[in-house]
Amino acid sequence: MKIIAFFMALIQSTRSLWRFGQTVLGIIFRHPITGTSIIPILPDGRIVLIRRSDNGLWGLPGGMVDWGEDVPSAVRRELREETGLDLMKIKRLVGVYSSPDRDPRIHSICIVVEADVCGKMEIQDTLEVTEIKAFSPSNLPLRERMSHDHSRQLQDYLNGLTTLA
């Protein structure tokens, strides 16, 4: 059991190092990094949010698209890594958000999708996520400060918009 725990910690450390390296490369080469945010919809219609460990704010699950990975694969991977949930279907493109100040760490272009999901909510990446919670659309914490531009992404989703910003 200790060996398994050691290798799991090693894998998480490697992922964190890889993400840090991607961020540094983006800054050095001054090109935006492509990422994704997922608006996960449970079978009962609730929307799943995560509380991020880096800023303590609620936000959408998501992250950077890895080298050699397409956006649907990144959606599936990030959803699983951050919430433990499984992707059933990407329902629609909510928008593409590219404002240089949308992410305080780097200039990133975020592709936001609505997705039907299933499974048990369970934190997989404890370095990134401290809490997972499902909200009814009428009880989303939109009046609170949210991570990045996630409140705008959710508002655009709730208004039925497809946004290029």
N, C-alpha and C positions, 0 to 999 in steps of 0.2 A: 504494500500500500504506500509506503514511503517513497518507493521508486516511482510509482505512478504519479504521486503528488509532485515529486521533483520534476518529472518530465512535463507535467501540465504547467508548472511554474515557468519552466524553461521556454515552453511554447508561447506563453503569454508575454514573457520578456522579449522574445524574438519579435512577436507582432508589434509590441510597443516600440521597439528599436526600429523596425521597418517603417512604421508610421512616422516616427520622428525623422528618419532619414528622408522620407518622401517630402515632409514639410521643409526640411533644410534645402533639398534639391529645388523645390519650388521657389524658395526665396532666392537662392543663388542664381537660377536661370530666369527668374522674373516672368514666369508663365503661370497662369491660373491652373489650379489643380481641379480636376473633375471629381465631384462627389454626388451622393444621392441622399435624399431624405425620404422616409417612407411614412405614409399616413396609414397605419395598420388598422383595419376594420375587423373586429371580432364578429362571429356569426350573429350575436345579439345586437349589433350596430354600434357598440361602444368603440371608442378610439383609444389606442394604447400610446401612452407617453412614457418617457424615461426621465429620471432625474440624473443629470450628468454629474460626475464626480469632480470635473475640473472647475465648474462654476456654481454648482448646487442648484441650477435652474432646471425647470421642466423643458423638455424638447422632444423632437421627433427622433426615432431611431434612424441611423444612417451613418455614412462615412465615405471615405475615399474609394474610388474605383481603382483596384489594383492593376498593375501592369499585366497585360494579356487577358484581362477580364472584361466582359461586356456589362452594360448597366443592369440588365435583368439578373445576372449572376451576382453582381455586387449587392443588389437589393435583397436577394435570397440570403446571402452570406451575412450581411450586416444585421438583417432582421433576426436571424438565428443567433448570432454572436451577442447581440445586445438584449434580446427579449426572450430567447428560447422558443419563440413561435416559428411556425412553418408557413411559408408562402404558399397560398393556394392559387392565387391569380392576381396579376397586375391588372387593375380595372381601367385606369386611365392616367394620362399625363396631366398633372395639376399645373406644372409650370417649370420654367428654367429661370433660376435666379442667379444673377452674375454681378451684382453691385460689388465693387472692390472692398467695401467696408462691411459686407454682410457677415463675415467670419472674422473675429478679432485676431486670429492667429495668422491667416494667410489669405491671399486672394483666391477664392474658390468659386467654381461654377457648380451650382447645385441643381440636379434634376430631381424634381419631386413627383412621386407617384402615389396614387391611392391603391391599396392592395387588400384583398381579402386574405385573412390569416386564420390559423387554427392552432390548437395545442395548448400547452400549459405555460403561462408566463413565469419565467424563471431567469434570473440574472445569470448570464454566462461569463461576461467580462466584468469582473468586479473592479478593475482598474478604471473603467469608463463609466459604469452605471452603478448608482447606489439604491435606486428604487424603480419599480415598474408599477404603473397603475392604469386601469382602464376607466375612461370617462365617457359619460353620455355626451353627445354633441352639444347639448344645452349647458353642460357643467364643465366644459373645458376651461382651464385656468388662463383665459385670454386677457383678463384684466391684470394679471400678474406679469412681471417681466419674465420673458421666456428666453431661452438660449438662441443665439444668432438671430435670424429673421423668421423663426418658426411661427411666431404669432401671425405674421403676415401670410405665411404659407397656409396655415390652418384657416385663416379668414378667407383667403382666396378659394380654398377648397369648399368651405361652407357656403360661399356665394356662388359656387358652380363655375368659377372662372378657370380659364387656362391662361396662365400668365407668362409673358416673356419680359423679364425685368433685369 
